[in-house]
């Protein structure tokens, strides 16, 4: 028998032996035992608890607490089919007044000379139901200051009444799943009423419309006198 024929015969015997798994006389290779993987543990933040809290939904002055607004969002702003909109009690996307403590005012970090730094965030500040509220639990108040506008006189740790719109997203790109406040107005430490740029423009426009209407009425009255 030639060498090539001998190699072919041996290879055939090996392949036939590998395919005959049903023979009791042939040796079989034991399959590896399955190894149980440890269970996957997912650490999720606990859902907010509104049951055990010493903070009321509303304060004696009638203003909302941050706790109260978020509780309202969780319980009154869920849309249950076939309804297409939340109930009338939902305060999301509505004008509200909040009484809370000022925790922090955002300050744009100074950029060292000769370096390229990222752009500053839009002006905003944080408020909490208590002076020691952690920042991650604070309410963000946004869109309160225009570029180069003089900021209001405020003191960190002091309680303020702030009017605004309770929303998930702001027109300038801020967002918070538990809600934020788009600033409208407040009274600062000097007793001055500080308004947002949007509110100031709105009142200016309304004032201009009122002046135009008054002038038009005067013109019409003058025309009637001539006739």
C-alpha angles and dihedrals in degrees: 000000000000122000093249092051091050092052090049092051093050092048091051091052091051093051093046091049092051092052097048099081092148095067113105093205095055120089116245129203113240113236116237115260116252113254117218112232119224113259116266112249117207117194108209124175112256115256113259112271116219096171101077106046135122091205115098122224089239131022126230090264089061095250123130124254118222088245090053095050093050092045089052090051093052096046107029106030100060112112111222116195134277083035114086098195135039120261125274091260092065110108095195112122090011133113112263141167119228129194112202145129123273108242105172141350115214114244120190110240114246114251114227116238115268094021132105112231132184119264118271120258119248112273114276141146139205130238134188138189088241131035090242097048112143115249093238089060095044128110113245116223113201144179094034100127135050122214112283090004116139108250122233120264104259136163124214110237094028124117119241140180110232127186121205148115119290107226144150094228132025128218090248095056105267117137138183126175092213092047139267135215121247100211122243109161147327141170114253131210091277092057092250120138107238117202132194118251090250092051092047092051091048093052091045090053092048090048090051091050091050091051091049091050090050091050091048091052090051091051092050091048091050091050091052091052091053091053 
